Amino acid sequence: MKRILAILTLLISFSSAFAQASEPAAYHQALNKFMFYYNRNQADSVFGMFAPEVKTQMPLQKNREMLGQLQTQLGGLQKATYQSMESSVATYKADFQKSSLAMKISLNAGGKISGLLFDNLKADAQPATATADASTNETPFELKTLSGVIRGTLALPAQAGGKVPIVLIIASSGPTDRDGNKPKLNQRPDTYKLLAAALAKNGIASLRYDKRLVGETVNAARESKLRFDDYVDDAVALTTQLHDDERFSKVIILGHSEGSLVGMLASAGQPVNGFISVEGESQTGDKIMTEQLKSQPEYITKGFKTITDSMRRGKTYDKVDPALYSVARVSVQPYLMSWMRFDPMKEIKKLKIPVLIIQGTNDVQVSIADAEKLKKVKSDARLVTITGMNYVLKEAPAATAANMATYNQPNLPIKPELTTAVVDFIKSLK
């Protein structure tokens, strides 16, 4: 990792509201206040400037760690020059003692910071995309279902001779698209795109796709109508399509994070030759979220417990604290209830096909313990731990801020050990 973080995402929850050329007064005031607190190492005061939903995503201790790393690597913030305004996001040229970065800030209606991003200064203010690979032929993929149209990208080895195995890549939680990116959260690691290219180099095809309500996949569902089972149904439909395609010799499902559970359920009783869990959780959804919120103030953890208690009884809870809107608003509770029903340790145990479990040691979202628990209940599974690999499957330091910086580095390759483990597993399938 370079001394100066190439792209450091602190808080990532931007919204769209308006556009204007001049700097709004509220942004000017917030920026000056941020500089004042930052330059005096007053991390708790900076935390107080954040919107409730941001505090939920970025607990106080993590905020302290990130600001501390910024101070260490960049030094004091000497000047911030307003550059532009797009939607509700203002961009500044932030001149630190050791470097200059693009600083993007978004405020909610109450003047609280709802998004904050530090990025490299570039003419287009966008990270470079991963380069195309001559060993891969990519074509658009489309599958019409009763619920709508699933769209994705089919990646084939350029020099394929005869039938080849194909991997169905199932994305992680949240608004993750087919390439492994979350544009709404300003995260762009290109994880699945890079994985597809690596597989193609080894003679393996892949299909990655936009799940419901994400990217180019079209259906009439609203958030309140979405269920976890919908993701499973889509994966089953795709699996059937790939199995019936004469170009492919085997179908393997690879699920990342939440996609691991989707993949487990989609693999059961289907024409699947092998299943790969990458950074897969071992707990039910309610326990995962409770664990993620345990560092929050007591009123938030108690509020979430009230919501989960209600959901366990099959009822939504409408008196949601604003601090919990981002994770447990009423419209998303039906989905959460459908997710909570499934226990990954029970589901993986049901599989009658070869299973590979992969876990990185530097994942700040899913722990080694999760992989070990899955392996314990599925004793015949192969467990591979990859030193230094994080949640987006790249080499990353253990420190949270530097680790999460890789979430927006599309040109940083995925760990080669990951490719090796996946390829070796697929080649071992009969």
CORGI-V628859 format. One record per residue. N is the residue number from 1. RES is the residue in one letter. BURIAL is + if it has 24 or more other ideal C-beta (glycine too) atoms within 12 Angstrom, else -. D_CENTER is the distance of its C-alpha to the mean C-alpha in Angstrom with 2 decimals. Layout:
[[N/RES/BURIAL/D_CENTER] [N/RES/BURIAL/D_CENTER]]
This chain:
[[1/M/+/20.98] [2/K/-/23.28] [3/R/-/25.09] [4/I/+/23.47] [5/L/+/19.71] [6/A/+/19.09] [7/I/+/16.16] [8/L/+/15.50] [9/T/+/13.07] [10/L/+/14.73] [11/L/+/13.83] [12/I/+/11.79] [13/S/+/13.22] [14/F/+/15.62] [15/S/+/17.94] [16/S/-/20.74] [17/A/-/24.33] [18/F/-/26.88] [19/A/-/27.84] [20/Q/-/30.74] [21/A/-/32.20] [22/S/-/33.54] [23/E/-/31.77] [24/P/-/31.70] [25/A/-/33.64] [26/A/+/30.96] [27/Y/+/28.54] [28/H/-/31.42] [29/Q/-/32.15] [30/A/+/28.60] [31/L/+/28.21] [32/N/-/31.55] [33/K/+/30.78] [34/F/+/27.51] [35/M/+/29.54] [36/F/-/32.23] [37/Y/+/30.09] [38/Y/+/27.99] [39/N/+/31.19] [40/R/-/32.70] [41/N/-/29.82] [42/Q/-/29.60] [43/A/+/25.96] [44/D/-/26.87] [45/S/-/28.38] [46/V/+/25.32] [47/F/+/23.34] [48/G/-/26.01] [49/M/+/25.21] [50/F/+/21.73] [51/A/+/21.24] [52/P/+/20.84] [53/E/+/17.30] [54/V/+/16.33] [55/K/+/18.39] [56/T/+/16.47] [57/Q/+/13.10] [58/M/+/15.07] [59/P/+/18.01] [60/L/+/21.26] [61/Q/-/21.24] [62/K/+/17.91] [63/N/+/19.35] [64/R/+/22.50] [65/E/+/20.89] [66/M/+/19.08] [67/L/+/22.25] [68/G/-/24.30] [69/Q/+/22.50] [70/L/+/22.89] [71/Q/+/26.56] [72/T/-/27.02] [73/Q/+/25.55] [74/L/+/26.56] [75/G/-/29.43] [76/G/-/30.64] [77/L/+/29.61] [78/Q/-/32.93] [79/K/-/32.40] [80/A/+/29.94] [81/T/-/31.21] [82/Y/+/30.09] [83/Q/+/29.18] [84/S/-/27.78] [85/M/+/26.31] [86/E/-/23.95] [87/S/-/23.22] [88/S/+/22.81] [89/V/+/21.43] [90/A/+/24.16] [91/T/+/23.98] [92/Y/+/26.25] [93/K/+/27.43] [94/A/+/27.03] [95/D/-/29.70] [96/F/+/29.19] [97/Q/-/31.91] [98/K/-/30.25] [99/S/+/28.20] [100/S/+/27.33] [101/L/+/23.90] [102/A/+/22.73] [103/M/+/21.92] [104/K/+/20.32] [105/I/+/20.98] [106/S/+/20.75] [107/L/+/23.06] [108/N/+/23.39] [109/A/-/26.82] [110/G/-/27.98] [111/G/-/27.40] [112/K/+/24.57] [113/I/+/21.67] [114/S/+/18.66] [115/G/+/16.79] [116/L/+/17.55] [117/L/+/16.43] [118/F/+/18.40] [119/D/+/18.41] [120/N/+/21.03] [121/L/+/24.04] [122/K/-/24.20] [123/A/-/26.29] [124/D/-/23.51] [125/A/+/21.09] [126/Q/-/18.34] [127/P/+/16.94] [128/A/-/18.64] [129/T/-/17.20] [130/A/+/17.41] [131/T/-/20.99] [132/A/-/22.23] [133/D/+/23.78] [134/A/-/27.29] [135/S/-/26.73] [136/T/+/24.38] [137/N/-/25.50] [138/E/+/22.81] [139/T/-/23.89] [140/P/-/22.49] [141/F/+/22.25] [142/E/-/23.15] [143/L/+/23.94] [144/K/-/25.83] [145/T/+/25.60] [146/L/-/27.44] [147/S/+/24.45] [148/G/+/23.83] [149/V/-/22.62] [150/I/+/19.59] [151/R/+/18.95] [152/G/+/17.39] [153/T/+/18.49] [154/L/+/20.93] [155/A/+/21.30] [156/L/+/24.70] [157/P/+/26.47] [158/A/-/28.96] [159/Q/-/31.78] [160/A/+/31.24] [161/G/-/34.60] [162/G/-/34.77] [163/K/-/32.16] [164/V/+/28.86] [165/P/+/26.18] [166/I/+/22.98] [167/V/+/19.46] [168/L/+/17.45] [169/I/+/13.73] [170/I/+/11.78] [171/A/+/8.11] [172/S/+/5.66] [173/S/+/6.11] [174/G/+/6.52] [175/P/+/7.51] [176/T/+/5.70] [177/D/+/8.97] [178/R/+/11.15] [179/D/+/10.58] [180/G/+/6.87] [181/N/+/6.85] [182/K/+/6.44] [183/P/+/10.18] [184/K/-/10.87] [185/L/+/9.03] [186/N/+/10.47] [187/Q/+/7.68] [188/R/+/9.20] [189/P/+/9.16] [190/D/+/10.60] [191/T/+/9.64] [192/Y/+/11.03] [193/K/+/13.76] [194/L/+/14.89] [195/L/+/14.95] [196/A/+/17.01] [197/A/+/19.38] [198/A/+/19.86] [199/L/+/20.73] [200/A/+/23.09] [201/K/+/24.91] [202/N/+/25.68] [203/G/+/27.01] [204/I/+/24.14] [205/A/+/22.86] [206/S/+/19.45] [207/L/+/18.11] [208/R/+/14.61] [209/Y/+/14.38] [210/D/+/13.05] [211/K/+/12.98] [212/R/+/15.19] [213/L/+/15.01] [214/V/+/12.54] [215/G/+/13.99] [216/E/-/17.43] [217/T/+/17.63] [218/V/-/20.51] [219/N/+/21.84] [220/A/-/23.78] [221/A/+/21.61] [222/R/-/20.82] [223/E/-/18.18] [224/S/-/21.05] [225/K/-/21.90] [226/L/+/18.61] [227/R/+/18.73] [228/F/+/16.71] [229/D/+/19.68] [230/D/+/19.05] [231/Y/+/15.98] [232/V/+/18.33] [233/D/+/21.16] [234/D/+/19.35] [235/A/+/18.40] [236/V/+/22.06] [237/A/+/23.40] [238/L/+/21.59] [239/T/+/22.78] [240/T/-/26.28] [241/Q/+/26.28] [242/L/+/25.35] [243/H/+/27.90] [244/D/-/30.57] [245/D/+/29.95] [246/E/-/32.77] [247/R/+/30.85] [248/F/+/28.78] [249/S/+/30.28] [250/K/+/27.53] [251/V/+/24.30] [252/I/+/21.54] [253/I/+/18.35] [254/L/+/15.26] [255/G/+/12.48] [256/H/+/9.20] [257/S/+/8.42] [258/E/+/9.47] [259/G/+/10.53] [260/S/+/12.96] [261/L/+/14.90] [262/V/+/15.03] [263/G/+/16.36] [264/M/+/18.85] [265/L/+/20.28] [266/A/+/20.46] [267/S/+/22.21] [268/A/+/24.91] [269/G/-/28.13] [270/Q/+/26.77] [271/P/+/27.90] [272/V/+/25.22] [273/N/+/26.43] [274/G/+/23.69] [275/F/+/20.36] [276/I/+/17.70] [277/S/+/15.23] [278/V/+/12.64] [279/E/+/11.20] [280/G/+/12.40] [281/E/+/13.44] [282/S/+/17.21] [283/Q/+/17.74] [284/T/+/17.98] [285/G/+/15.63] [286/D/+/18.15] [287/K/+/18.52] [288/I/+/14.85] [289/M/+/14.82] [290/T/+/18.28] [291/E/-/17.34] [292/Q/+/14.59] [293/L/+/17.33] [294/K/-/20.22] [295/S/-/20.53] [296/Q/+/21.01] [297/P/-/24.60] [298/E/-/26.63] [299/Y/-/26.91] [300/I/+/23.16] [301/T/+/23.01] [302/K/-/26.22] [303/G/+/25.06] [304/F/+/21.99] [305/K/+/24.37] [306/T/+/26.66] [307/I/+/24.02] [308/T/+/22.95] [309/D/-/26.66] [310/S/+/27.30] [311/M/+/24.52] [312/R/-/25.88] [313/R/-/29.15] [314/G/-/27.63] [315/K/-/27.98] [316/T/+/25.78] [317/Y/+/26.48] [318/D/-/27.07] [319/K/-/27.99] [320/V/+/24.51] [321/D/+/24.56] [322/P/+/22.96] [323/A/+/20.89] [324/L/+/19.14] [325/Y/+/18.72] [326/S/+/15.02] [327/V/+/14.42] [328/A/+/17.72] [329/R/+/19.58] [330/V/-/22.20] [331/S/-/20.72] [332/V/+/17.61] [333/Q/+/19.78] [334/P/+/21.06] [335/Y/+/17.64] [336/L/+/17.12] [337/M/+/20.63] [338/S/+/20.08] [339/W/+/17.05] [340/M/+/19.14] [341/R/+/21.89] [342/F/+/20.34] [343/D/+/20.63] [344/P/+/18.75] [345/M/+/21.74] [346/K/-/24.16] [347/E/+/22.39] [348/I/+/21.97] [349/K/-/25.61] [350/K/-/26.75] [351/L/+/25.70] [352/K/-/28.77] [353/I/+/27.17] [354/P/+/26.16] [355/V/+/22.88] [356/L/+/20.92] [357/I/+/18.59] [358/I/+/16.64] [359/Q/+/15.33] [360/G/+/14.92] [361/T/+/17.13] [362/N/+/15.14] [363/D/+/11.87] [364/V/+/11.85] [365/Q/+/9.73] [366/V/+/11.54] [367/S/+/15.17] [368/I/+/17.79] [369/A/-/19.68] [370/D/+/17.34] [371/A/+/18.07] [372/E/-/21.70] [373/K/+/22.06] [374/L/+/20.88] [375/K/+/23.32] [376/K/-/26.04] [377/V/+/26.16] [378/K/+/25.77] [379/S/-/28.30] [380/D/-/28.74] [381/A/+/25.12] [382/R/+/24.49] [383/L/+/22.30] [384/V/+/21.13] [385/T/+/19.79] [386/I/+/18.81] [387/T/-/19.99] [388/G/+/17.93] [389/M/+/14.68] [390/N/+/11.46] [391/Y/+/7.98] [392/V/+/7.35] [393/L/+/10.88] [394/K/+/12.95] [395/E/+/15.97] [396/A/+/15.41] [397/P/-/17.79] [398/A/-/17.56] [399/A/+/17.96] [400/T/+/14.96] [401/A/+/15.49] [402/A/+/16.14] [403/N/+/13.32] [404/M/+/10.70] [405/A/+/12.88] [406/T/+/11.69] [407/Y/+/8.28] [408/N/+/10.84] [409/Q/+/13.29] [410/P/+/13.44] [411/N/-/16.87] [412/L/+/16.03] [413/P/+/16.46] [414/I/+/14.65] [415/K/+/16.86] [416/P/-/20.01] [417/E/+/20.48] [418/L/+/17.51] [419/T/+/19.29] [420/T/-/22.55] [421/A/+/21.53] [422/V/+/20.21] [423/V/+/23.26] [424/D/-/25.73] [425/F/+/24.56] [426/I/+/24.92] [427/K/-/28.28] [428/S/-/29.48] [429/L/+/29.10] [430/K/-/32.45]]
